[in-house]
Amino acid sequence: MHWPGGCRGALSLSYDDGLAHHVDVVAPALEAAGLRGTFYVPIHRSDLAARPAAWRRLAQAGHELGNHTVFHPCRREPAEAFDWLSPAYDLAGYRPEQLRAEVQVANQALQLIDGQHRRSFGHTCCDTRIGRGAAAQPIGPLIADLCVAGRGAHTERIVQPAAAVDRMDLGCCSGDGCRIGDLERLVAATLACGGWAILMMHGVGAGHHPLSIDAAVHAALLALLAAQHDALWVAPVAVVAQHLPAR
Ligand SMILES: [Zn+2]
């Protein structure tokens, strides 16, 4: 696999749920390090509706606004762990046309912000299926014409472009709760295998989201990536996805 600029590996930084400090703190920190990321923004109950101009500036700086649906539906399994999510938004009860419509409307809303027609999808709660039992079906094929890629399941694996890649369910590694040693090992493994690591994060520092990466660890990660500039290509998910070999 040949990555742009002669790089030996690729990495995408992704941040979920449209938090205000993504705009105010995280995106500027990435820009100061010469990096650009993907921000997966649900339309409903995110900072997007409150401050569309701020999110437009973030997109104009070269970050991706990723599709994270309208209502952030997830599989409520087990239900007691999903008090925050109404049963109306249980992906197990979603129909294919319902999910497609939601992803389409989210695309339209994000397009009003950033003017872009191509973006990736961040599977909410890393859930990759709708429906129950024998009626369950994968989300990826349902929306493959609406988004250029899907971040997919939480696999803790590096994407191997030389293998058969499911572009709509790439798999990702969680950065939430990581120590810098974990992330140094991930970068080293990515360079060693020539693959693409997709990091999923939520809050940076405590107090913004139940899931978070320590602020000092995040700062060290950005410094590590900036120092690996010649070897590791850091770009938004939609940008890297378009460099994958055609199936
Ligand atoms: Zn989310």
Boltz pocket constraint, residues with backbone or C-beta under 6 A from the ligand:
constraints:
  - pocket:
      binder: B
      contacts: [[A, 16], [A, 17], [A, 40], [A, 68], [A, 72], [A, 123], [A, 124], [A, 125]]
      max_distance: 6.0
